[in-house]
């Protein structure tokens, strides 16, 4: 099956650019509800699976024993912009585990949120691993390690016991193999595993309903969804699609963007999971495509306000540096 146009960019009333890709809409039994493109073709999920990686942190009781807050659990699921609250929350997680920033093995980069990067530079400071967009995920692995009396050093390696536990959670949720045969290296030095797009969508349908999960894993998934819904800023940050969508919909929709144009969502009330992959790696295309799909979901009881939010996210006005409208970024696929 050929990939389809997911999003288009217009200028002067003409389509200037097209983004193509694939979409898998699955239920929690693994049934295909809707498919566009080769949904059985493997894709590296990248950061979309951070909430699945956080399941053992909650399921083992580590989060409770360390006293992690909803904000800290949300950060464990995050690809954040490196704003002050993000960095401070990552540091707080480490402190509760008796650790410091030197324990993080994700590397350092400037905040991806421009204003935060400018503020940090103006202060004369340099970025630390706390500003890495994956610092919450890494802090979560360190917390899990410390709670289980494991040496956290090398927690990013596949053979580390904490890493084995989170990889097992991925395999459980998606019913897909996660081993050396499909392993790659993510930007933060954690493993990432290429799995079918359909399996990724199925995993997030189950993340919403708990189907195929043990009772403890289902309870952990529910708690993580609630944490993210209550603290959406910690998941992404200022002006970000994930934060905007979940700040409005709360527990009704979970979504997570990953690198290279991979996007997932869970709609618990409908038992559905969505996974999108853009061929050119454009995140903006995955975002508007997801908003359009959500807008048109069969069975969704969206209010007029809900529809207004989704319409705005699926059809965005583009402006130049003078603030003048030049065109639109809009979904090409309809819900």
N, C-alpha and C positions, 0 to 999 in steps of 0.2 A: 504494500500500500504506500502510495506516495505521501510525502510530507505536505503540509498545507501552509498557506499564508496565515500567520498568527497575528501580525500587526503591520500597519502601514504608516508611513510618515508622509504628510502632505505639505506642499508649499505652493502658494499661488494657485490653489484650487486643483493642483495636480499631485498624483502620487509620486513622491521623490524616491522613496526607499521602501522595500518590503523585507520583512523578517519571516522566514519559514521555520517550521518545526513540527513537533509531535505532541500529541495529547493523549493521556490515558485517564479515563474516568472509570473507577472500579468500585464495587461494593465490598463489604468486609468478608464475603465468602470467596473473593477472588474472581467474581463474575465481571465480565466486561460490560459496562453500561454504555460507554461511548469511546470510540477510538478514532484517532486520526494519525496516519503515519505508522511506522514500524514500531509498535509499542513493546514488542518482545525483544527489540534490539537493546543491548546493555548500554547503560549510561552511568557515569560517575555521579552519585547524588550530591557530592561535596557537602556543603554546610546545611543542606535541607534536613539532614537526619539528626541534628543536634538534640532534639527533644527525645528521640529514640535512644541516643547515647546516654541521656540523663536518667533513663528508667532505673538502672541499678542503683544510682545514687539515692533514689527514693525507696525503691523496693526492698533494699537491704536494711533500711532503717538508718542509714548513715546520715541522711539529711536531718532527721529528727534528733539523733544523738548529738549532732554538731550545732543544732539550733539554726539551721538555714531558714531564712525568710522567703516569702514569695518573690521578693525582688531578686534575691540571690539565686533562687531556682529558675526564674525567668532568664537571668543572665547566663545560666548554664546552658540554656537553649538558644543563645543569641549569636548573631553576627552584628555586633554593635558598632557605632560610629566613633568610639573612642572619646566620647564626651566625659566631662568630669565625673558625673554620677556613675557612668559605666566603669571607669577606672577605680573609683572609690569602692564600688560594690565588689569588684573582683578582689581588691585588696582585703575587704572584709571577709570574704569567703576563705581566703588563705589564712587570715589571722585566726579564724575559728578552728582551723586545722593545725594551728601552731606553726604556720609557714609564712614565708615572705615572697616577694616578687622573684627572688633568685631561684625559686623552685620551678617557675614557669619555663617550659621548653618550647614555647610557640614562636619565639623570636619577637622582635620589636619593629613596629612601623608607625609612621605618623597617623594620627586619627584620620579616618576616611571622611569624617564630617569636616568640611573645610573650615568652618568657624572655630571648631575645637582645635584644629591644627594651627590656625593662625594665632589663637589665644596661647597655645602652648609655646609656639615659637617666640611670640612677643614677650613671654615671661623669661625667656632665656633658657628654658628647660629643653631637654631632649626626650623623645618618646621612650617609653619602657615597654616591656611585654604586657603591662596592664592595659596599654592602649591598643594592643593587637585586637582585631575584631573577634578573635576566637578565645580571648583570655578567660571568659566565663566557662566555656567548655573545658578548658584545661584546668581551671581551678576546681571544677567539679570532679575531674579525674583524680586530682590530688586529694581532695576531700575523701573520696571513696577509698583511695589507697591508705590514707592515714587512719581512717575509721577501721579498716581491716588489718591494721598493724603491718602494712606493706611498706617497703621502702619506696617512696614516690619516684625516685630517680629512674629515668627511662620509661616513665609511664606512657610515652608516645609510641613505644615499640610494640609490635604485634605479640611478642612473647610475654610481655608483662601481664601479670594476673589481672590487674584492673582493666587493661585493654582487652583481654580475653572475655571478660564479663560484658563489656559494652558491645563487643563484636557479636557475642551470643545473643544479645538483645536485638541487634539489627537482623540477624538471621531468623530469630523467632517471629519478629513482627512482619517481615517481608516474605517468609518461606523461600528465601533465596540463599544460595551458598555464599559464604564470605570467607575466603581462604586465599592462599598464595597464588592461586590460578587467576583471580580477578582483582588482585590488590594493586592499588596505585598509591602515590604519596600526595597528600593534600598540601596546600600552601602553608599550613601551620605545622607541618611535619607529622600529623596524625595519618594513619592509614585511611584510604577511601576505596570502596569496593564497587566495581562495575556490575550493576544488576539490571534486569529488564525494567523499562519504564513502568510496565504494568505491575510489577512486584512492588515498586516504590509507591505507586498509588494505592495498592492494596494495603501496604503497611500503614499508610495514614488513614485509610478507612478504619482499620482495626485500632489505631491509636485513638480514634474518636469514640469507638463503641466498646473496646475491650475484647472483641471476639478473637479467639485463638490465643489470647493472653491468659496466663494464670490469674487467679483472683488478686494476688499481690501486685502483679504487673499492671492489671487493669486499674487497680486503685492508684498506682503510681502515675499512670497515664492521665487519669482524671485530675490528680493533684497538679501535675505539670500544666495541663491545659488551664486550670483555674489560676495558677500562678501567673502564667503568661497573660491571661485575660485581665488580671488585676493590675499587672505591671507591664503594659505593652511597650512603654518607652524603653525598658531595659532590653527588649528583644532586638531593637534596631536603633531607633533614635529620631531626632528632629527631621521632619520632612520625609521620612521613609515610608514606603508602601506598607510593609508589614505592620508597623506601629499604627499607621492611619486606619488600616482595615480592622485590626483587632481592637483598637481603642473604641471603634464604633460598635462592632458586633459582639465583643466580649467572648463568652464561651460558645457562641453559636458557630464561629468559624475560627479554626487555627490555620495559619499559613506561615510559610518559611521560604525565603529566597536563598538560593545557593549560588556559588560562582558558576560562570559559563552558561548562564541562562537556564538554570534548573530551578523550578518552582514547585512546591507541594502545598496542598491544602487538605484539611479535614472538615467535613460537615457532619458532626456527630448525630444530629437529629435525623438526618437522611441516611446515615450509615455509609457515607460516600467518602472516597479519597480521590484527589486529583494530583497528577504529576504532569509537568510540562517541561519540554526541552527545546530550546531554540537552536537551530543549526549553526548560527553564527555566534552563539554565546551571549546574545544581547539580553540583559536582564529586563530592560524596559519593555521588550516585546512580551516576555513571559508575564509580566505584571498586568499589562492591559488585557492580555488574553485571559488570564485568570479572572479578572474582574468581570469580563463579559460572560464567561462561562457561569460564574456564580449568579449573575443577574438573571440568566435564563434557565436555571436549574428547575427541572420538573419537581413539583412538590414543595418547593421552598416557599415559605410564608413570609415574604419580605414586605415590610411596610413601605409607604411612599418615601419615608426618610432613608430607609435601607437602599431603595432603588436609586435614590438621588446620589448617595455616596458611591455606589457601584458604577453608576453611569459616569460620574466625574472621574473615577479612576480608570475607566475603560476608554475614555475619550478626553484626552488632555490637550489643552491649548499650549502651544510652544511660542515663546517670545525670544526676541533677540536682546542684545546687551542694552539697548535703549528702552526696553520694556514694550516694544511694539510686537503685536501678534504677527507671526510669520507662517503659521500652519498648525497642524495637529499631529499628535501621536494617538492613533486609535486602533482598537481591535479590529482585525479582519475576520476573525472567527466569531460566530454568533452563538449565544447560549442555547 
